[in-house]
Structures are given as structure tokens and as C-alpha cells.
């Protein structure tokens, strides 16, 4: 009954929201910001991550989550988004297609309207609606078996324009790219990919509100937290410099939506614990960074088990989870969406 009543209140709130007001995006670095977050693949994990990202004084941390084109169920995701608001979590939604064979189907520009309708129907907790348009298209396995920067640029621009037409609260982020991928049959160098994408669509950079970075500590997801340059925790610095060389004239806020170390022969949980502490005191203090959402909260299958922050087969955390939890954090003060402001007030008054 409680959930039903909350949904009823939410719809009442929508009717109370003033119309005609400007709801454009704002600079997330212009307010107090808790940059710490985590990447999840299962929305059922939302209920478990607030103690990790909003710990030690923190509030309104981030969560990167994936929505596939076969999972655009508004009712189910509305429940997840209402939970995000209650737990003071800011979603970064990465769009995805679906797997076919050993890879992902290439995204289509024809699906832009469906994405816009679905995303616009959700009760976003903050005014900024952070959306990433797909994932690592410089890998053939992520784009229908081929690498086509021209096709990605066309799809990205179509989706970005449609989202902005639907609501100017959408904060558009490009797909994170694999900075360590070489030119070859199944991958393309990131600089080559971006140069070709810009030749195909000169408006590409104009449609970006922030930069998505997969700043992994390579090689082998086991690099030193002190390393700098491409293929390190500071990959985003190399990417920002590259974007300037490619003609970007604005300063873009940075969203590190994938990063972290893999457990294995080279790295123990103890070492990862030390590395995370070092990163939090050095790299992640960069004032250009809006969010850091390491990959991955939990994964039970072999594919990504080496990245899981929970011990596979259990719900118990590794010690590096505790190190991340113990990082001092800020109480974020994001601009809430009107619906969230009114719903919070109703919850307070009705003591829900």
C-alpha cells in the first residue's frame, strides 16, 4: 500500500508543478557535489549502494546504470527512480541495445524517439538528467561487429537532438571510449575514432554537455595510481587535451563512469585497497570531475567477476569496498527536479 500511495502522491505532485519555468541543465560543479558513486548492471542493487556512496558525510552520490532497448518498462523503472530519490542517489543512465551472438547490436537513429519518450516518462530526482549514448563504439563487439565512427556520430547526434527537443533538462554525454584500444580488425584507436566522427558530424562536440571517460589503469587493469597519461587513471586528462586539439572551445565537466582495478594474478584485494585510497587523495580530487563510478558493484558470472566489489557467491564486500566507503565525502546539493522537491515536501509533511 505504501508504494501505491507514493505513486498516487507523485502524480498529484505532477499536477502541482508550475508550468512555463525554465528547466535547462546547470553546471553540476556549481553546487556542492558528492562525486563518488558506483557502476551497477542490475537495478535491484540500487537499494544496497547508498551506504557505499553516501557514507562518511556524503549525500547525493552517483550511480551509473544500464538500460537496454528491451527493458524500457516505464512502470518498473519509475519504481527504481523513486527509490533513487528516496536514497539521495543521482542516476547516470547509459543507453544500450541488446546482445546478439558475442556482441551488442549496433544502435539505430530510428530508435531515438522511443528512447526520448521512455526517458522523459521517468521521475528523475534531479533537474539534470544525465544520459550516456551507448558504450565503447570503438570496439566492434559493442557496435554490431564493426567499428564505424561515422555511424556512431550520426546515431549520437540524432539521439542527442531528440532528447533536447523532448526536454532541455537532458544532460547529454557521449559514449565512453576505450583509450587503450589499438587500430585493428576489431577495434579503433580513440583519436582516430574521434577525428573521423567529427569529420562525419561537425556538430558532434556542440551537442555534448559533459565528457564520459573510461579512465582505466592499464595495462591489464592493474596499473599504478601514480601513472599519468593515456591508459591510466588520468586518461581523462589526455582526452580533454585531445578534444581541445580537435576544436573544443568549452571546458567540459568530466564523468568517469568506468574505472578500477581487476583482481587477479597481479593484484590482490589488499593492493586494490591501497590503490583506491591513493586515487581518492590524488587523481579524484581534480575539480573538473563531477562523478567517479568504478566498475563494478557486483557481478556473479565469470565475465566481470574480477571487477566485482562483492565477493562472488556472497553479498560480502572486499576490503577495497570498505576503503571506498571510508573516503570522506561531501553532502551534495544538486538542483532537484520540481517533482522531487514537491514529493520531498509531501513526504515530510505526511511523515511517510
N, C-alpha and C positions, 0 to 999 in steps of 0.2 A: 504493500500500500504506500509506503514511503516514496518509492521510485515513481509510482503513478502520480502521487501528489506533487512531487518535484517537477515532473513533466508538465502537469497542469499549470503550475506556477510559472514555468518557463514560457509557455505560450501566452499566459496573461501578461508577462513581462514584455514580450514582443509587441503586444498591442499598446504598451505604455511608452515605448521608446519614441522620443521626439523625432520627427522627420525633417528633412531639409538641412541637417547639420553636416559639416564636413567630417568625413571619416577616413581621410587619407592616412597613409602609413607615416610613421615617425621614426626618427633615428633611435634605435634601441640602446645606443650608447649615451643618449642624452638624459637617461634616468638611472637610478640605482639599479644595477643589474647583477644577478647571480648567474655567472657564466657557466657554472658546472651543470652537467647533465649526463645522460647515458643513451645509448642506442639500443632499441629493442626490436624484435621481429614479431613478437606476439603481444597484441594489445591487452591480453589478460595479465601481463606483467605490470601494467600501469599501477595497480594498487600496491605494488611492492617496492617501487623505486623512489617514492618521496623520502623515505628515511635515509636514502643514499645521497640524493642530490640536494635536498633541503636541510641537510644536517649542519651542525656547528654554526648556528646563527643564520642559516640560509633560508630563503623563501623564493618561490617562483623560479626554480631551476628549469632546465630544458630536457625534453625527451624527443629524440628522432625516432619516428615510427614510419612503417612502410604500409602503403595501401595499394593493393593490386586492382587491376581493372575488373577482376571477378569478385571483388569484395566491397563494392560500392553500395553497401546496405546502409542507408541513411539512419534507420532506426537503431541498428546496432552501434554504429559509430557515434550517434548522438549520445548514447549512454556513456561511451568511453570519454567523450569530450566533456560531459557534465562532471564526470569523475575527475578529469584533469583540472577543472576549475575548482572543485572542492579541495583537491590536494595541492593547489597552487603550483601547477606544472604547465609550462609553455610548450605546446607541440610544434615540432618541425616535421611537416608531412612530406615524405618522399614518395612521389608517384612511381608506380611500377606497372608492368604489363602482366605477363604470366609466363611460366616456364614451359618450354616445349623441347623435348629431347634433352640435350645437355646445356641448354642456354635459355635466354629470355627472348621472347618475341619482340621485334622492333616496335616502338611506339608509333602511332599514326596521328597525323594532324587532324584527321577526320573525327577523332575522339575528343577533341578539345572542348566541345560544347557539353558533352556528358561529364567530363571532369569538372567543368565550371559549375554546372548545376548541382552536382553532388557536393562539392566543397563549399558552395555558397549556402547549402541547406544545413550545415553543421553549426552548432553553438560554440564558436571559437571563444576561448576565455579572454584573449587579449585583442586589442584593435589590430595589431599586426598579425596577419595570417601568413605564417611562414610556409612556403611551398617550394620544394625542390623538384625540378622537372627531370625525373628519371636518374639513371645511375651509370657512371663509368662507360659512356658510349665509345670510348677509345679502345674498348675490348670487344671483339667480335661476339663473344658469348653473351654480352649484355645488349646486343643490338641485332638480333636475328641472324647471327652467323657472319655478318660483315661489319666492317668499320666504314662509316660514311659520315664524315663531319658535315657535309652539305645537307644530308637528310636530317641529321640531328638538329642543325641550325634552323631548318625550315619548321620542324616539329616544335622546337622550343619557342620560336617566335610566334607561331600560331597559338600555342597554349598560353603563353605569357599575355598576348594581346586579349585573348578571350577572357582570361581571369581578370585582367584590369578593366575590361568592359563590364564585367559582371559586378565587380566591387573594387573600389580603389583602396580597400584595406588589404588586398593580397600583396604580400611582400615576396617578390619573385627571386628565386635562387636557381642558378644553373646546376646541371649535374656535376657532382664531384668527379674529377678525373684521376686516373692512376698516373701519378707523376713519374713512376718508375718503369712504366711500360715502354718497351722498345718498338721501333718500326719493324714490322714483320707481317706474316700472313694472318695472324690472329690479334694483333694489337697495333696501336699507332702512338708514336711519341706525342706527349701532350702539347708541346709547342707547335708541332706540325698540325695537329688536330685543330687547335685554336686558330691558327693562321688560315687554314682552309675554311673553317666555319665562318670567319669574318669576311672572307672573300665572297662566300656564298650569300651571307646576310649581313650587310654592313650595320644594320640596326641591332644586331645581337647584343652588343655591350650597352646600348641605350636602354634595353628592356630589363637589365639586371639591377636589382636593388641591393644585393649583397653578394659576397663571394663564398662559394662552397668549397671547402678544401678537405681532401683525404690525406692529412699530413701523417703518414705512417713512418715509423722509424726503421727504415730499411738499411741494409739488405735483410731479407728473411724475417721482417717484423721483429728484429732483435737488436736494432741499432742503439747507440748511446744517446741519452737525453741531452748530452752536451754538443752533439753534432749539429752542424748547420748546413743550409743549402737544400737543394733538391733531393728528395728521397729521405728526408729526416723529419723530426717533429716540427722543424721550421720550414717545411715545404711551402707553406702559405706565403712566406716572405719572398721566395723565388717566384711564386705565381703572381703576386702583386707587382713585382718588378717587371715581369713579362707582360702583364696587362698594360702597364704604363708604356712599354715599348711598342705595344700593338695599338696605341692610340687612346687608351682610357685616360680621361682628364679628371675623374672624380676619385675621392677616397671611398673605398667600399668597406663596410663592416664585414668582418670575417666570421664564418660559421664553420668550425672544424667538426664536421658531423661524423667523420670516421678517423680514428687514430688508436694507438695502443699496441701493446706487445703480445706476442703469441707464446704460450708455454710450450716447451719442447726441449730437445737436447741441449740447446744453447742457453735457454733462460728458465730459471726456476721461479716459482711464485715469490720467493724471498727477493730475488733480483728485481722482478717487476714491481714489487712493493717499494723498493728503493728508487727505482726509476720514476714512478708516479709522483713520489714526494719531491724529487728533484724538479720534474717538469712543472709541478704546481708552484714552485718557488722561482722558476726562471722563465721558461717559454710561455706558459699560460698566463703570466702576468701582463702580457702585451695588451695595452689599452685598446688596440684595434679589434681584439677578439670579443665577439658577442657571446658565443657558445662553444663549449667543448663537450662533445658527446661520444666518449670512447665506444668502440665496438668490442664487446657486446655484452649486455647484461646477463643473458643466459641462453645457452643453446645445447640441446641434448644429443644431437646427431654428430657423427664424426666430421662432417664438412667444416664446421666452425667451432667445434668443441674446444680447440686450443685457445680460442679467444674468450670463452665464457668466464664471467666473473663469479658464477656459482659453480660449485663442483658438480660435474656431470653425474646424473643419477641421484642427486640430492638437491635440497634447497639451501645448503650451507655455503657461505661465501669463502672465497680465498682471502688470504690476509691482505692482498692489494685492494680488495673491496673496502676493508676497514681503513686502509691508508687514505683512500679517496674520500671516504666518509668523514675522516678526521681533518680534512683540509678546511681551514676557516673560510666561511662563505658570507656573502652579503645578503641582506634581506632585500630582494628585488622589489622594484616598484614600477612595474610595467603599466602602460595605459590599458585599462581593461575595456573590453567591448561594452557598449551600453547594456546589452542583455546581461552580461556578467555583473555589472555594477548594480543593476536593479535586483537581480536574483540574490546577490550577496546581501543587499539591504533587507529583502523579504525574509531570507533565511535567518538573519539576525533578529528581526522583529518577531518572527514566528517561532524562534528558537528551535529550528529544525536540526 
